[in-house]
Amino acid sequence: MLRFADTLRIEVSDARGERRPESCEPAEGAASGYGLPLVAALAAKWGVVERNGVGKTVWAECLWP
């Protein structure tokens, strides 16, 4: 977690790089699939950085009052 003057940045890394995360509506009653739609709803901006074929990092920036 990094905090700047007006922004809080959160990063989550994963060693698996074969699949890029995608935000989509979870199926009704699904037990998973809510993470990225929640991030997209709460964050000012977010994205994915691929790490040289050895995983990925999903990051989100939220405005800090």
N, C-alpha and C positions, 0 to 999 in steps of 0.2 A: 504494500500500500504506500502510495506517495501522496503527500499533500502539498499543494501549491497555494498561492494566495487565495484563489477563489475556486479551486478544483481539487477533488479527491480522485485519484487514479487507482484503480484496483486491477491487478493482473493475476490470471490463473494459468499455469503452464501444465502441459500434458506431454508425456514422452511419445505418445502415438501420433505420428504425422500422416498416416495413410488416409485419414478422412478429415475434411474441413467441416467445422460445425456450421450448421445453417439454422436460421431462425424460421420456424414454421409453427402453425397452430397444432397443438397436440390433439390426438383423437379423443373424442368424448370418453371420459372415464379412465383415461390413460394414467399410469402411475409415474410416468416420466415425460420429458419433452417441454417442461415449463420454464427451464432456466433461461435460455436466450430471449424468449418473448418478454420475460420479466426484466432482464437486463435492458432490452430495447425500450421498454416502457419507462424505466427509471433513470436511465443514463442520458446525458446530453449528447454523447457520442460513444461509439464502441467499435471494435474491429478485431481482426485476427492477424497475427504475425506468424509466419511459418519459420521454423528454426533450422535451416540447412538440412532438411530431411530427417531431423531428429526431434520431431515434435512440433508443438505450436503453443502460442500464448494468446489467450483471449483477454482483451483489456476493455475497461469501461471507465469513462470519466463522468463524474457527477458534480454538479455545481455545489460549492460549499458556501453556506451563508456567512 
